[in-house]
Amino acid sequence: MATNHLEQVVQIPINSIELEGSLALLTQTQGLVVFAHGSGSSRFSPRNNFVARILREAGIGTLLMDLLTGEEDAVYQTRFNIDLLTERLLLATKWLRGQQHTKDLVIGYFGASTGAAAALKAAATEGPKIGAVVSRGGRPDLAEEALMHVQSPTLLIVGGNDDVVIELNRAAYARLKGKKQLVIVPGATHLFEEPGALEEVARLATDWFKRYLH
């Protein structure tokens, strides 16, 4: 179990603004997972922070960052602007590749809700440079045509009681061309608040990233 890690708040320059993130790097790791939060969420999301902690315990670095400023997140249309979220994620990825401590790490994306669409669109742009993508209760369907261009191994995780999102994920899954898996967590709703549900998400995500982030 990896516990030695350096955690710091970072300011990521994105065009004319700076977005804040929490970067945690372990003393020995080859992988770094960037979290793309969904609409109305932030890097303080308790669910994503739980998953991030489990990833770090498995030896994987994490970056939890806000893709929108507080003012932008207050605007409903901006929350669902997948192209804007994708651009921010790509610029953050570029920034990581320019930093001394992260330039050699294989990057993966973990997306929730609308953040999953941004993660998949960014992965489609980056090609094989993105080691893996995991979607939790996501809206991969919003990545639209980009889905067929994703080369990164992709895991879609959906709650068994999240009926509408299950169908949206199944449709998106059918359009993915590369390595892929769709896992439905029995009895879980959209936010995976049921006992053991989020733990199962973290386990699935950790196994996926450990397999593909080398």
JOURZI-V196703 format. One record per pair of residues at least 4 apart in sequence whose ideal C-beta (glycine too) atoms are under 6 Angstrom apart, sorted by the first residue. I is the first residue (numbers start at 1). J is the second residue. Records with the same first field share a line. If there is no record, write none. Layout:
# JOURZI-V196703
I: J, J
This chain:
# JOURZI-V196703
1: 57
2: 26, 59
4: 27
5: 24, 26, 56
6: 25
7: 24
8: 23
9: 22
10: 21, 23
11: 18
12: 19, 21, 92, 95
13: 18
14: 19, 88, 91
19: 65, 66
20: 66
21: 63, 65
22: 43, 64
23: 63
24: 56, 61, 62
25: 61, 101
26: 59, 61
29: 59, 61
30: 106, 214
31: 60, 106, 213
32: 61, 105, 107
33: 55, 60, 62, 108, 110, 209
34: 63, 109
35: 48, 64, 110
36: 89, 111, 115, 118, 119
37: 41, 45, 115
38: 112, 113, 114, 115
39: 79, 113, 114
41: 45
42: 66
43: 64, 65, 66
47: 198
50: 198
51: 202, 205
52: 62, 64
54: 202, 206
55: 60, 62, 206
56: 62
58: 206
60: 209
67: 85, 88
68: 72, 73
72: 78
80: 114
82: 117, 118, 142
85: 118
86: 118, 121, 122
89: 118, 122
90: 122
96: 102
97: 103
106: 131, 213
107: 130
108: 131, 132, 209, 213
109: 119, 133
110: 134
111: 115, 116, 119, 135, 138
112: 136
114: 139
116: 135, 138, 139, 140
117: 139, 142, 143
119: 133
120: 140, 143, 150
121: 143, 146
123: 130, 133, 150, 152
124: 146, 149, 150
126: 130
127: 151
128: 151
130: 152
131: 212, 213
132: 152, 153, 208, 209, 212, 213
133: 152, 154
134: 155, 205, 208
135: 140, 156
136: 157, 201
137: 190
140: 172
141: 168, 171, 172
143: 147
147: 172, 175, 176
148: 175, 177
150: 154, 176
151: 178
153: 179, 212
154: 176, 180
155: 181, 208
156: 169, 173, 182
157: 183, 201, 204
158: 162, 165, 166, 169, 184
159: 185, 188, 189, 190, 192
160: 184, 185, 186, 187, 188
161: 189
162: 166, 189, 190
169: 173
173: 182
176: 180
183: 204
185: 197, 200
187: 194
188: 192, 194, 197
192: 197, 198, 201
209: 213
